[in-house]
Amino acid sequence: MAERQATIASRVGLHARPASLFIDAVNRQPVEVTIAAKGSDDLDASSILSIMSLGAANGDVVTLKAEGEGAEAALEELAQLLETDLDAE
């Protein structure tokens, strides 16, 4: 299983707009992806309810996991997205 940590860069955290952009990117991946904040269970990264329930704020570190062919590349792309201030675009 591939695993990658990412620090949330969006100024107001992983709220509606950044969460939506992240979920769109997750849904384009060839593998299923989970996301977890420190101390939380792995959640479905393609679910808006899961993403919103994380309560991930600017500077929080989340862990992404995926398994299967293309997992490493998928997690790299998703981590880069999370480490971009999606509020600035």
Secondary structure by P-SEA (a helix, b strand, c coil): cbbbbbccccccccccaaaaaaaaaaaaccbbbbbbcccccccccccaaaaaaacccccbbbbbbbbccaaaaaaaaaaaaaacccccc
